[in-house]
Amino acid sequence: MYRLIKPIFFKFDPEKVHYFVVKRLKWFHEHFPLGKTILRSSFDIHIRGLEREVFGIKFRNPVGLAAGFDKNGEYVEALSDLGFGFIEVGTVTPLPQPGNDLPRMFRLPDDEALINRMGFNNKGVDILAERLRVLKAKDNSIVVGGNIGKNKNTPNEEAVNDYVKCFDRLFDVVDYFVVNVSSPNTPGLRALQEKEPLTLLLNTLQERNHKNGISRPILLKIAPDLSNEQLDDIVDIVKVTGIAGVIATNTTIDRSGLYTAPELSAETGGLSGKPLTQRSTEVIRYLSEKSNRAFPIIGVGGIHSPQDAKDKIEAGASLVQLYTGFIYEGPGIVKRICKELIR
Ligand SMILES: Cc1cc2nc3c(=O)[nH]c(=O)nc-3n(C[C@H](O)[C@H](O)[C@H](O)COP(=O)(O)O)c2cc1C
C-alpha cells in the first residue's frame, strides 16, 4: 500500500507532506469510526518477548520514533498506534521559535536520505508540557521521551539555563530526558559536546534530578561526526556525571559517498537515512566496547530494515529509533522490525 502512495507523496515538498500526513493520521485516530482499532490491528504488535526494561523504564517493544518527527507532542497517541514502543518529542526550547527559512528539508531519493536544517522550530516548552500533562492524565502507558535544547538566541555561556528550564517544566510529564547538543542546525550548539561545558550541563541537570523521590533517566544525544578521542570523552562524561545513557546518533554533516548530485547534497544541514547506517552503528559499537557496556545506548541512524535494527542491537544498542526509514519504508517498518527481533 505504502509503495503506491509514496511516489505521490514524494512529488510534493517534504515538510508539507509531513504535516499533511500527521494531521490526517491524528484525525483518523480521533474521529474515524474504529480508526484507532484499524490502525492498531494493522500496525501495532503486542508480544511479551518484545518487552524490555531499560534504565528503569518498561518498554512494550524496543523500536521508538526518533526526535524531530513530533516536535510539539501533537501526535503522540496516533503515532503510538503505529506500533512504536516509545515516542521522543522535541527538540523543544524554552521559548517558541520559527526555525530556519523554508525550504529546510530535502529528500535525496537516490541515497534514501534526507537533509534537514529545521533549526529547532517548535512552539516552546510550556505548550509541550501542557499537552503532555493532558496526555499523561488520560493514558500513562505510552513511554514519552523529552528531547531538550536551547533557543537560537541564547548564547552558549547561558545555554545551561535553557536546558534547566525545559528540564524543570517537563519533569512531571516525560519518562526520560534527552539532552540534545548534537544538532548541526543551531549555530554553535555542538561546541557544547566538549568535555568541560558538557560536564557542567549534565551535572547541573543531575543536581536537579529528584522530585518527590523520583528521578528521570537523562540521556545524551551525540553526533556521528565525533572522533574516537571525543567518544572516549563521552564515555568518561557519562560515568562522571552518572547520567543514564547515550543516544547515538544525530544527523551527520559528512557528505562522502553519496549518489545524489552535489547541487542537492551540498544543501546545508544534517544528513539522515541510509548513508548514516554504518557510521552510527560504528559509534554504538565503539561506545559499547569502550565502556564495557556500562550504560544503555539507544541506537538511531539509517535504520531502513529489520537487519539494520538487529545490527545496532548486536553492536550494543538496548533500544532503537528511526525517522528517515519511516519516511522511505512507511509505517509497516515498525512491525517488520519487531517481528524479526522476535525471531
Ligand atoms: C527532519 C528531521 C528533523 C529532526 N529533528 C531533530 C530534533 O529536533 N532533535 C533531535 O535530537 N534530532 C532530530 N533529528 C534527528 C533524528 O532524530 C535522528 O537522530 C536522525 O535523523 C538519524 O536517524 P534516521 O536516519 O533514522 O533519520 C531530525 C531528523 C530529521 C530528518
PDBQT file of the ligand as one rigid body, heavy atoms in Angstrom, charges set to zero:
ROOT
HETATM    1  C1  LIG A 401      13.527  16.424   9.550  1.00  0.00    +0.000 C 
HETATM    2  C2  LIG A 401      14.321  15.980  10.738  1.00  0.00    +0.000 A 
HETATM    3  C3  LIG A 401      14.241  16.689  11.934  1.00  0.00    +0.000 A 
HETATM    4  C4  LIG A 401      14.964  16.282  13.053  1.00  0.00    +0.000 A 
HETATM    5  N1  LIG A 401      14.857  16.987  14.219  1.00  0.00    +0.000 NA
HETATM    6  C5  LIG A 401      15.523  16.560  15.313  1.00  0.00    +0.000 A 
HETATM    7  C6  LIG A 401      15.387  17.237  16.545  1.00  0.00    +0.000 A 
HETATM    8  O1  LIG A 401      14.646  18.212  16.675  1.00  0.00    +0.000 OA
HETATM    9  N2  LIG A 401      16.103  16.774  17.602  1.00  0.00    +0.000 N 
HETATM   10  C7  LIG A 401      16.926  15.687  17.532  1.00  0.00    +0.000 A 
HETATM   11  O2  LIG A 401      17.527  15.301  18.527  1.00  0.00    +0.000 OA
HETATM   12  N3  LIG A 401      17.056  15.015  16.363  1.00  0.00    +0.000 NA
HETATM   13  C8  LIG A 401      16.383  15.425  15.277  1.00  0.00    +0.000 A 
HETATM   14  N4  LIG A 401      16.511  14.741  14.100  1.00  0.00    +0.000 N 
HETATM   15  C9  LIG A 401      17.456  13.594  14.044  1.00  0.00    +0.000 C 
HETATM   16  C10 LIG A 401      16.742  12.252  14.233  1.00  0.00    +0.000 C 
HETATM   17  O3  LIG A 401      16.129  12.168  15.481  1.00  0.00    +0.000 OA
HETATM   18  C11 LIG A 401      17.753  11.095  14.078  1.00  0.00    +0.000 C 
HETATM   19  O4  LIG A 401      18.693  11.170  15.123  1.00  0.00    +0.000 OA
HETATM   20  C12 LIG A 401      18.498  11.142  12.743  1.00  0.00    +0.000 C 
HETATM   21  O5  LIG A 401      17.658  11.570  11.701  1.00  0.00    +0.000 OA
HETATM   22  C13 LIG A 401      19.090   9.787  12.362  1.00  0.00    +0.000 C 
HETATM   23  O6  LIG A 401      18.081   8.806  12.275  1.00  0.00    +0.000 OA
HETATM   24  P1  LIG A 401      17.374   8.373  10.879  1.00  0.00    +0.000 P 
HETATM   25  O7  LIG A 401      18.462   8.086   9.895  1.00  0.00    +0.000 OA
HETATM   26  O8  LIG A 401      16.515   7.207  11.231  1.00  0.00    +0.000 OA
HETATM   27  O9  LIG A 401      16.566   9.554  10.448  1.00  0.00    +0.000 OA
HETATM   28  C14 LIG A 401      15.793  15.135  12.972  1.00  0.00    +0.000 A 
HETATM   29  C15 LIG A 401      15.855  14.405  11.782  1.00  0.00    +0.000 A 
HETATM   30  C16 LIG A 401      15.135  14.811  10.673  1.00  0.00    +0.000 A 
HETATM   31  C17 LIG A 401      15.224  14.009   9.410  1.00  0.00    +0.000 C 
ENDROOT
TORSDOF 0
